[in-house]
């Protein structure tokens, strides 16, 4: 296994050494650009670009080490890692992420063991992993069932790619593509309810969603009635986010549109 080392370690608050291990499978490497996002009790790092597979990173059976600064985010509780699905061969088998806090010497080995591939049935290119809290416990990983209700008004449907970000009292899911409806072959048709699953570290109490599309294809004036989200692993409660409006005004020259629903 080859390992790439960064510059000399410079311990400081927020400084971490991150080792990303790519699996030993055929085509496990990726040409995509890989991002990392850290969440702590006092805030989040924002997206951090680790690099691109086009530059001899994230090769099969390799470990790439980076020194990153998460900033003053407090006690780390989750990590999101994934890629932008770019390049001729973006799919990636991520085996493990190893975190080493430079100031304290604390180390966490986070197993992933998963393909991140937009071409797969679930279209997943991101993975969230809980980081052990003080005392050794971790937040649970939850599958959120997302029901998207397209309205019955004229021109309500869309063929565009739709994305959602779910926010709670513990962070957000990040922008996720609603890739494949669990109950319909064609998504987001007039008067239709589509169901999707999104896996994430527990957000605890849900607060809002940001949802919208990229404006590609016909029907970019999508009429969204509401979004209902349920996490069966946590409780039977449903969070309902009412919208009842077009994502874009009919005839608008805009291409992309995202709505915040509380």
ZAKETI-883455 format. One record per residue (C-alpha): residue number from 0; x, y, z; residue in one letter. Coordinates in nm, 2 decimals, padded with zeros to 4 digits. Layout:
ZAKETI-883455
R    n      px      py      pz  res
R  NUM       X       Y       Z    A
...
end
This chain:
ZAKETI-883455
R    n      px      py      pz  res
R    0   00.00   00.00   00.00    X
R    1   00.15   00.34  -00.10    X
R    2   00.12   00.63   00.14    X
R    3   00.15   01.00   00.05    X
R    4   00.27   01.22   00.33    X
R    5   00.21   01.59   00.36    X
R    6   00.44   01.86   00.49    X
R    7   00.58   01.86   00.85    X
R    8   00.30   01.85   01.11    X
R    9   00.23   02.19   01.28    X
R   10   00.01   02.13   01.59    X
R   11  -00.26   02.39   01.65    X
R   12  -00.62   02.41   01.74    X
R   13  -00.83   02.28   01.45    X
R   14  -00.54   02.11   01.29    X
R   15  -00.59   01.74   01.18    X
R   16  -00.40   01.48   00.98    X
R   17  -00.65   01.30   00.76    X
R   18  -00.56   00.97   00.60    X
R   19  -00.80   00.84   00.33    X
R   20  -00.78   00.47   00.24    X
R   21  -00.90   00.35  -00.10    X
R   22  -00.99  -00.02  -00.12    X
R   23  -00.81  -00.30  -00.30    X
R   24  -01.07  -00.37  -00.57    X
R   25  -01.06  -00.35  -00.94    X
R   26  -01.16   00.01  -01.04    X
R   27  -01.16   00.12  -00.67    X
R   28  -00.98   00.44  -00.76    X
R   29  -01.15   00.76  -00.87    X
R   30  -01.08   01.05  -01.11    X
R   31  -01.33   01.27  -00.93    X
R   32  -01.25   01.56  -00.69    X
R   33  -01.29   01.44  -00.32    X
R   34  -01.43   01.67  -00.05    X
R   35  -01.44   01.65   00.33    X
R   36  -01.68   01.83   00.56    X
R   37  -01.64   01.82   00.95    X
R   38  -01.91   01.90   01.21    X
R   39  -01.84   01.99   01.57    X
R   40  -02.04   02.11   01.87    X
R   41  -01.95   02.48   01.79    X
R   42  -01.98   02.48   01.41    X
R   43  -01.87   02.32   01.09    X
R   44  -01.56   02.34   00.87    X
R   45  -01.74   02.39   00.54    X
R   46  -01.64   02.18   00.24    X
R   47  -01.26   02.11   00.22    X
R   48  -01.12   01.99  -00.11    X
R   49  -00.87   01.71  -00.06    X
R   50  -00.77   01.67  -00.42    X
R   51  -00.85   01.51  -00.75    X
R   52  -00.79   01.15  -00.86    X
R   53  -00.66   01.30  -01.18    X
R   54  -00.35   01.41  -00.99    X
R   55  -00.24   01.06  -00.87    X
R   56  -00.45   01.06  -00.56    X
R   57  -00.71   00.80  -00.44    X
R   58  -00.56   00.51  -00.63    X
R   59  -00.65   00.15  -00.58    X
R   60  -00.51   00.00  -00.25    X
R   61  -00.35   00.33  -00.14    X
R   62  -00.36   00.57   00.15    X
R   63  -00.34   00.94   00.10    X
R   64  -00.26   01.17   00.39    X
R   65  -00.35   01.54   00.42    X
R   66  -00.31   01.80   00.68    X
R   67  -00.63   02.01   00.71    X
R   68  -00.76   02.28   00.94    X
R   69  -01.12   02.23   01.05    X
R   70  -01.12   02.56   01.24    X
R   71  -01.27   02.62   01.58    X
R   72  -01.57   02.38   01.55    X
R   73  -01.55   02.23   01.90    X
R   74  -01.58   01.86   01.97    X
R   75  -01.60   01.67   01.64    X
R   76  -01.91   01.45   01.61    X
R   77  -01.94   01.37   01.24    X
R   78  -01.76   01.36   00.91    X
R   79  -01.90   01.37   00.56    X
R   80  -01.67   01.26   00.27    X
R   81  -01.75   01.21  -00.10    X
R   82  -01.68   01.34  -00.45    X
R   83  -01.83   01.55  -00.73    X
R   84  -01.88   01.26  -00.97    X
R   85  -01.65   01.42  -01.22    X
R   86  -01.41   01.26  -01.47    X
R   87  -01.44   00.97  -01.70    X
R   88  -01.43   00.71  -01.41    X
R   89  -01.56   00.88  -01.09    X
R   90  -01.68   00.58  -00.89    X
R   91  -01.47   00.52  -00.58    X
R   92  -01.44   00.24  -00.31    X
R   93  -01.37   00.42   00.02    X
R   94  -01.24   00.18   00.28    X
R   95  -01.15   00.40   00.58    X
R   96  -01.08   00.75   00.70    X
R   97  -00.83   00.79   00.98    X
R   98  -00.83   01.12   01.18    X
R   99  -00.54   01.23   01.39    X
R  100  -00.58   01.55   01.60    X
R  101  -00.24   01.72   01.60    X
R  102  -00.28   01.92   01.92    X
R  103  -00.39   01.63   02.14    X
R  104  -00.27   01.32   01.96    X
R  105  -00.63   01.17   01.96    X
R  106  -00.69   00.93   01.67    X
R  107  -01.01   00.79   01.52    X
R  108  -01.03   00.51   01.26    X
R  109  -01.37   00.54   01.08    X
R  110  -01.46   00.24   00.87    X
R  111  -01.66   00.31   00.55    X
R  112  -01.63   00.00   00.32    X
R  113  -01.86   00.14   00.05    X
R  114  -01.88   00.23  -00.32    X
R  115  -01.95   00.59  -00.38    X
R  116  -02.08   00.59  -00.74    X
R  117  -02.34   00.80  -00.91    X
R  118  -02.40   00.52  -01.15    X
R  119  -02.52   00.28  -00.88    X
R  120  -02.88   00.23  -00.80    X
R  121  -02.88   00.46  -00.50    X
R  122  -02.66   00.72  -00.68    X
R  123  -02.48   00.79  -00.35    X
R  124  -02.15   00.98  -00.38    X
R  125  -02.14   01.10  -00.02    X
R  126  -02.09   00.91   00.31    X
R  127  -02.15   01.04   00.66    X
R  128  -01.96   00.87   00.95    X
R  129  -02.01   00.95   01.32    X
R  130  -01.71   01.03   01.53    X
R  131  -01.70   00.90   01.89    X
R  132  -01.80   01.16   02.14    X
R  133  -01.65   01.21   02.48    X
R  134  -01.72   00.89   02.68    X
R  135  -01.70   00.68   02.37    X
R  136  -02.05   00.69   02.24    X
R  137  -02.14   00.80   01.88    X
R  138  -02.45   00.95   01.72    X
R  139  -02.66   00.70   01.53    X
R  140  -02.67   00.67   01.16    X
R  141  -03.03   00.72   01.04    X
R  142  -03.21   00.65   00.72    X
R  143  -03.45   00.94   00.65    X
R  144  -03.75   00.85   00.44    X
R  145  -03.82   01.16   00.22    X
R  146  -04.16   01.19   00.05    X
R  147  -04.17   01.46  -00.22    X
R  148  -04.52   01.57  -00.32    X
R  149  -04.55   01.72  -00.67    X
R  150  -04.86   01.94  -00.71    X
R  151  -05.15   01.89  -00.94    X
R  152  -05.14   02.23  -01.11    X
R  153  -05.06   02.26  -01.48    X
R  154  -04.69   02.23  -01.56    X
R  155  -04.63   02.09  -01.21    X
R  156  -04.39   01.81  -01.33    X
R  157  -04.02   01.84  -01.40    X
R  158  -03.75   01.64  -01.57    X
R  159  -03.47   01.83  -01.40    X
R  160  -03.24   01.68  -01.14    X
R  161  -03.37   01.76  -00.79    X
R  162  -03.15   01.80  -00.49    X
R  163  -03.23   01.84  -00.12    X
R  164  -03.04   01.94   00.20    X
R  165  -03.21   01.85   00.53    X
R  166  -03.12   02.07   00.84    X
R  167  -03.16   01.97   01.20    X
R  168  -03.04   02.08   01.54    X
R  169  -02.73   01.88   01.47    X
R  170  -02.61   02.00   01.13    X
R  171  -02.74   01.90   00.79    X
R  172  -02.72   01.62   00.53    X
R  173  -02.54   01.83   00.27    X
R  174  -02.68   01.87  -00.08    X
R  175  -02.80   01.53  -00.20    X
R  176  -02.94   01.43  -00.53    X
R  177  -03.28   01.26  -00.52    X
R  178  -03.15   00.99  -00.76    X
R  179  -03.41   00.72  -00.79    X
R  180  -03.77   00.71  -00.66    X
R  181  -03.85   00.40  -00.46    X
R  182  -04.21   00.38  -00.59    X
R  183  -04.21   00.54  -00.94    X
R  184  -04.00   00.49  -01.26    X
R  185  -04.05   00.85  -01.36    X
R  186  -03.99   01.10  -01.08    X
R  187  -04.17   01.43  -01.00    X
R  188  -04.47   01.39  -01.22    X
R  189  -04.79   01.59  -01.18    X
R  190  -04.99   01.49  -00.87    X
R  191  -04.73   01.22  -00.78    X
R  192  -04.56   01.14  -00.45    X
R  193  -04.21   01.01  -00.48    X
R  194  -04.02   00.84  -00.19    X
R  195  -03.64   00.85  -00.14    X
R  196  -03.41   00.73   00.13    X
R  197  -03.13   00.95   00.26    X
R  198  -02.87   00.81   00.50    X
R  199  -02.70   01.05   00.74    X
R  200  -02.57   01.08   01.10    X
R  201  -02.87   01.18   01.32    X
R  202  -02.98   01.54   01.27    X
R  203  -03.19   01.51   01.59    X
R  204  -03.49   01.76   01.56    X
R  205  -03.55   01.86   01.19    X
R  206  -03.57   02.23   01.13    X
R  207  -03.59   02.30   00.75    X
R  208  -03.52   02.17   00.41    X
R  209  -03.36   02.34   00.11    X
R  210  -03.48   02.17  -00.21    X
R  211  -03.46   02.26  -00.58    X
R  212  -03.34   02.16  -00.92    X
R  213  -03.06   02.23  -01.17    X
R  214  -03.29   02.36  -01.45    X
R  215  -03.20   02.09  -01.70    X
R  216  -03.46   01.94  -01.93    X
R  217  -03.83   02.05  -01.98    X
R  218  -04.05   02.13  -01.69    X
R  219  -03.82   02.36  -01.50    X
R  220  -04.12   02.54  -01.34    X
R  221  -04.18   02.25  -01.10    X
R  222  -04.46   02.29  -00.85    X
R  223  -04.37   02.15  -00.51    X
R  224  -04.66   02.09  -00.28    X
R  225  -04.48   01.96   00.03    X
R  226  -04.20   01.74   00.17    X
R  227  -04.26   01.49   00.45    X
R  228  -03.96   01.33   00.63    X
R  229  -03.96   01.04   00.87    X
R  230  -03.68   00.87   01.05    X
R  231  -03.82   00.53   01.16    X
R  232  -03.51   00.45   01.36    X
R  233  -03.57   00.74   01.59    X
R  234  -03.94   00.77   01.63    X
R  235  -04.27   00.76   01.43    X
R  236  -04.29   01.14   01.41    X
R  237  -04.33   01.29   01.06    X
R  238  -04.19   01.64   00.99    X
R  239  -04.40   01.82   00.73    X
R  240  -04.26   02.10   00.53    X
R  241  -04.53   02.28   00.32    X
R  242  -04.44   02.46   00.00    X
R  243  -04.73   02.50  -00.24    X
R  244  -04.54   02.70  -00.50    X
R  245  -04.35   02.68  -00.82    X
R  246  -03.98   02.64  -00.79    X
R  247  -03.95   02.90  -01.07    X
R  248  -04.21   03.13  -01.21    X
R  249  -04.35   03.00  -01.53    X
R  250  -04.16   03.16  -01.82    X
R  251  -03.87   03.26  -01.59    X
R  252  -03.53   03.29  -01.76    X
R  253  -03.36   03.15  -01.45    X
R  254  -03.21   02.80  -01.48    X
R  255  -03.16   02.68  -01.11    X
R  256  -03.39   02.74  -00.82    X
R  257  -03.38   02.63  -00.46    X
R  258  -03.64   02.69  -00.19    X
R  259  -03.60   02.70   00.18    X
R  260  -03.90   02.54   00.36    X
R  261  -03.94   02.56   00.74    X
end
